Amino acid sequence: MTTTLITGGLGFIGSSICDELLKKNYSTKCILVDNFGGYMNPIKEGFIDFRKQRFKSLKNIVIERCDTSNYKALSSIVSKYKPKYIYHTAALPLAKVSNLNNDEAKISSVDSTVNIIDAINLLKNSNKNYKFERFVYFSSSMIYGDFKKSIVTENSEKNPKDSYGIMKLAGEVVTEGLCKLHDIPYTIIRPSAVYGPKDMNRRVSQIFIENAFKKKTILIQGKNEKLDFTYIKDLASGSILAARHKRGVNEIFNITCGKGQSLFTYVSYLKSEFPNLKYIIKKKDKSKPSRGTLSIQKAKKLLGYKPKYSLRNGLKEYIKFLKENYQN
Ligand SMILES: NC(=O)c1ccc[n+]([C@@H]2O[C@H](COP(=O)([O-])OP(=O)(O)OC[C@H]3O[C@@H](n4cnc5c(N)ncnc54)[C@H](O)[C@@H]3O)[C@@H](O)[C@H]2O)c1
């Protein structure tokens, strides 16, 4: 049995990767490193706290409370468990919070990435028999800024428009530079608009669906604004595939649905499930980049990645989960 360490392991993406690793019998134990933080207060805002539902069973899971900005504590956890794989998802994940807290965003996205890579390097150097398999850094589609074309590939221009995108891109630079310097195999994942059960960060996909449940009017800012909505299970399985595939070594992948769809399309799918749903359309929020499709051709070709969920099917599963878990 191998050991996998997931920073931000109690979060939406981290816990879903853990779930997938354990359910699909990857024969691994998961060490979840998290500061028990969270940037939204779901209870205060009147929403359900899904954190307790993120783990059905604690078999083969160890939870370590640690802030990734604390090098000493982080390094001693890495040395203790000697993981073969590290998925680094811990970060300030919200653009609007990040843009108001540059320093915190830098500490969580950049300094923490330096810390975790240094911790791997220390373990590698003090343990000649130890073979580290892969460091996986979670970046974002926000590093592209305004898409110049409706589809971006991994090589498209990177021109982040806000502090969040800048810090995520800086984390990529740190990952590529330090991992090459220390001969640590890495993979960079660029997700986009991830949605699905147990998300709590109140991004647009969650706000829309929760408004549908609460019979509140949905505000669409920019009818034709497109996002590459990606179902959480596709991101989790795609990230594991990239981390474990030989051809994923030292590569960057867009791991998304591979299809930009408008906010209006998202709402019209919701309307077929909630016929009385009301919405209003306003102008686009100019502070947000104009996005579209993230090409997944590279991941398809090198890894055989194939997302399973169309937006319509992902939404059906998400709605089913909320129907079973929403008690408001
Ligand atoms: N969800 C998306 O749509 C999306 C899209 C693109 C990129 N990402 C990236 O994926 C990653 C995970 O996002 P998420 O949606 O799961 O967010 P999340 O908030 O659900 O999970 C993040 C977890 O990390 C923990 N954490 C944050 N800072 C920490 C620190 N300094 N030390 C230890 N733990 C810390 C939090 O407590 C939380 O449990 C982030 O890096 C985010 O930038 C997410």
The ligand as an SDF file (V2000), in Angstrom:
LIG
                    3D

 44 48  0  0  0  0  0  0  0  0999 V2000
  -13.2610   24.7170   -7.1540 N   0  0  0  0  0  0  0  0  0  0  0  0
  -12.9190   25.2640   -8.3200 C   0  0  0  0  0  0  0  0  0  0  0  0
  -13.7650   25.5550   -9.1910 O   0  0  0  0  0  0  0  0  0  0  0  0
  -11.4640   25.5100   -8.6300 C   0  0  0  0  0  0  0  0  0  0  0  0
  -11.1410   25.9370   -9.9200 C   0  0  0  0  0  0  0  0  0  0  0  0
   -9.7960   26.1620  -10.2240 C   0  0  0  0  0  0  0  0  0  0  0  0
   -8.8210   25.9530   -9.2610 C   0  0  0  0  0  0  0  0  0  0  0  0
   -9.1630   25.5430   -8.0170 N   0  0  0  0  0  0  0  0  0  0  0  0
   -8.0790   25.3300   -7.0410 C   0  0  0  0  0  0  0  0  0  0  0  0
   -8.2470   24.0480   -6.4200 O   0  0  0  0  0  0  0  0  0  0  0  0
   -7.7980   24.0870   -5.0640 C   0  0  0  0  0  0  0  0  0  0  0  0
   -8.8620   23.5460   -4.1180 C   0  0  0  0  0  0  0  0  0  0  0  0
  -10.0550   24.3230   -4.2370 O   0  0  0  0  0  0  0  0  0  0  0  0
  -11.4060   23.8900   -3.5220 P   0  0  0  0  0  0  0  0  0  0  0  0
  -12.5020   24.3290   -4.3890 O   0  0  0  0  0  0  0  0  0  0  0  0
  -11.3250   22.4560   -3.0920 O   0  0  0  0  0  0  0  0  0  0  0  0
  -11.3750   24.8290   -2.2310 O   0  0  0  0  0  0  0  0  0  0  0  0
  -11.8210   24.4690   -0.7180 P   0  0  0  0  0  0  0  0  0  0  0  0
  -11.8700   25.7630    0.0100 O   0  0  0  0  0  0  0  0  0  0  0  0
  -13.0370   23.6240   -0.7190 O   0  0  0  0  0  0  0  0  0  0  0  0
  -10.6130   23.6060   -0.1910 O   0  0  0  0  0  0  0  0  0  0  0  0
   -9.3840   24.1640    0.1960 C   0  0  0  0  0  0  0  0  0  0  0  0
   -8.9660   23.5050    1.4980 C   0  0  0  0  0  0  0  0  0  0  0  0
   -7.6490   23.9470    1.7970 O   0  0  0  0  0  0  0  0  0  0  0  0
   -7.5760   24.3050    3.1600 C   0  0  0  0  0  0  0  0  0  0  0  0
   -6.5310   25.3200    3.2530 N   0  0  0  0  0  0  0  0  0  0  0  0
   -6.5330   26.5530    2.7020 C   0  0  0  0  0  0  0  0  0  0  0  0
   -5.3900   27.1970    3.0050 N   0  0  0  0  0  0  0  0  0  0  0  0
   -4.6450   26.3390    3.7470 C   0  0  0  0  0  0  0  0  0  0  0  0
   -3.3670   26.4140    4.3460 C   0  0  0  0  0  0  0  0  0  0  0  0
   -2.6230   27.5160    4.2650 N   0  0  0  0  0  0  0  0  0  0  0  0
   -2.9240   25.3350    5.0410 N   0  0  0  0  0  0  0  0  0  0  0  0
   -3.6600   24.2050    5.1400 C   0  0  0  0  0  0  0  0  0  0  0  0
   -4.8840   24.0830    4.6020 N   0  0  0  0  0  0  0  0  0  0  0  0
   -5.3700   25.1400    3.9100 C   0  0  0  0  0  0  0  0  0  0  0  0
   -8.9800   24.8040    3.5280 C   0  0  0  0  0  0  0  0  0  0  0  0
   -9.2220   24.6640    4.9270 O   0  0  0  0  0  0  0  0  0  0  0  0
   -9.8520   23.8930    2.6920 C   0  0  0  0  0  0  0  0  0  0  0  0
  -10.2270   22.7340    3.4030 O   0  0  0  0  0  0  0  0  0  0  0  0
   -7.3830   25.5320   -4.7900 C   0  0  0  0  0  0  0  0  0  0  0  0
   -5.9910   25.6090   -4.9490 O   0  0  0  0  0  0  0  0  0  0  0  0
   -8.0820   26.3280   -5.8790 C   0  0  0  0  0  0  0  0  0  0  0  0
   -7.3690   27.4970   -6.1960 O   0  0  0  0  0  0  0  0  0  0  0  0
  -10.4700   25.3270   -7.6770 C   0  0  0  0  0  0  0  0  0  0  0  0
  1  2  1  0
  2  3  2  0
  2  4  1  0
  4  5  1  0
  4 44  2  0
  5  6  2  0
  6  7  1  0
  7  8  2  0
  8  9  1  0
  8 44  1  0
  9 10  1  0
  9 42  1  0
 10 11  1  0
 11 12  1  0
 11 40  1  0
 12 13  1  0
 13 14  1  0
 14 15  2  0
 14 16  1  0
 14 17  1  0
 17 18  1  0
 18 19  2  0
 18 20  1  0
 18 21  1  0
 21 22  1  0
 22 23  1  0
 23 24  1  0
 23 38  1  0
 24 25  1  0
 25 26  1  0
 25 36  1  0
 26 27  1  0
 26 35  1  0
 27 28  2  0
 28 29  1  0
 29 30  1  0
 29 35  2  0
 30 31  1  0
 30 32  2  0
 32 33  1  0
 33 34  2  0
 34 35  1  0
 36 37  1  0
 36 38  1  0
 38 39  1  0
 40 41  1  0
 40 42  1  0
 42 43  1  0
M  CHG  2   8   1  16  -1
M  END
$$$$
